[in-house]
Amino acid sequence: MSNGTLTIDLEAIKSNWLALDSMSNNTVETAAVVKANAYGLGAKQISLELAKVGARKFFVASAEEGSEIRATLGEEAKIYIFSGHLAGKSSILQQSKLIPLLNSPEQNIRHQQNLPTEPFGVQLDTGMNRLGFERADFAEFLELYKEKIPELVISHLACADNKGDHQNTNQLKAFSDITSELSCPLSLAATGGIILGKEYHFDMCRPGIGLYGGAPFKEAKPVVNLSLPVIQTRALVPEESVGYGATWTAHRPSLIATLSAGYADGLIRAMSGRAVVYANGTPCPIAGRVSMDLITVDVTHLTDIPEHMEILCEQQSVDQLADEAGTIGYEILTGLGNRYNRKYTGV
Ligand SMILES: *Cc1c(COP(=O)(O)O)cnc(C)c1O
């Protein structure tokens, strides 16, 4: 139902990529993470624009995501798959020339059996305990597969958004130790790692959220604007309530605007009674619960009710909205749903 308009500023994304790229030395390559449809914003459009400013290497979560951007990017770009070489994916990896980041001895055996001449990378676990070769397994791999040289070896930081966290230096040391004898390119830093400093950059950085305007890249240009149509307004007398569960009650004569978008559009229920929407720059609190297709907003203090109100805009970043809902910018962006008119600017 939502005919809200989600505007995605490709110029801002390119500028964020260039800014992140300039934070590392010239010898360090900057890739782009475009998994989950580029954090919900459009992997094809965004990869293509980033290629125009110099991105040559792209990371996605699954082979299917890789295959989608391969058609857009052409043969030259390198596309890495975080989930590695899963059962049943050999032919899509081969057909779309995708480079799996092998996560385990099982994946390595699968790769060497099914695609012995195709390139691969390796993801190491250095303390996040989520995905990647354990140290001992990787040592065994190096021993048993001496002639098989990975294209790239990566690991991922668990606490990079927190500069003072000891886990950063622990993981840095573990990654440096495990890879000290390798001659292939290495990559540890995502957005947070780029900001931590040059010792985290190795040969390649792989930012995601920073490209899309999110924390911890504070200087990022905002990328998204989300404008929602007002589809009804109604006057309430004191003691009348609003929405499911009647959780909001008017304590004065009130005016409530109903906007077309709800939790099915990624405006999660946790925003109920907490987040604000902007009417030409004036904040208006969400009144009562967010429902599937609608939100209700207290606009009593406005002199004019606009036709549209904004929930992501100059006054309210993705991270600010996320904060109000008790989550993170990543979750807000990737949840934004398919019912908005999507407009790309800055091509
Ligand atoms: C998602 C992801 C990234 C990008 O992280 P950001 O925090 O969005 O910059 C990099 N590496 C891995 C392994 C990831 O899963």
PDBQT file of the ligand as one rigid body, heavy atoms in Angstrom, charges set to zero:
ROOT
HETATM    1  C1  LIG A 401      28.849  -7.009   6.133  1.00  0.00    +0.000 C 
HETATM    2  C2  LIG A 401      30.300  -7.282   6.124  1.00  0.00    +0.000 A 
HETATM    3  C3  LIG A 401      31.218  -6.267   5.803  1.00  0.00    +0.000 A 
HETATM    4  C4  LIG A 401      30.820  -4.809   5.692  1.00  0.00    +0.000 C 
HETATM    5  O1  LIG A 401      30.657  -4.309   7.003  1.00  0.00    +0.000 OA
HETATM    6  P1  LIG A 401      30.203  -2.814   7.314  1.00  0.00    +0.000 P 
HETATM    7  O2  LIG A 401      30.217  -2.749   8.794  1.00  0.00    +0.000 OA
HETATM    8  O3  LIG A 401      28.832  -2.668   6.758  1.00  0.00    +0.000 OA
HETATM    9  O4  LIG A 401      31.170  -1.905   6.671  1.00  0.00    +0.000 OA
HETATM   10  C5  LIG A 401      32.546  -6.618   5.656  1.00  0.00    +0.000 A 
HETATM   11  N1  LIG A 401      32.963  -7.898   5.856  1.00  0.00    +0.000 NA
HETATM   12  C6  LIG A 401      32.115  -8.888   6.209  1.00  0.00    +0.000 A 
HETATM   13  C7  LIG A 401      32.644 -10.274   6.427  1.00  0.00    +0.000 C 
HETATM   14  C8  LIG A 401      30.760  -8.621   6.356  1.00  0.00    +0.000 A 
HETATM   15  O5  LIG A 401      29.920  -9.609   6.710  1.00  0.00    +0.000 OA
ENDROOT
TORSDOF 0
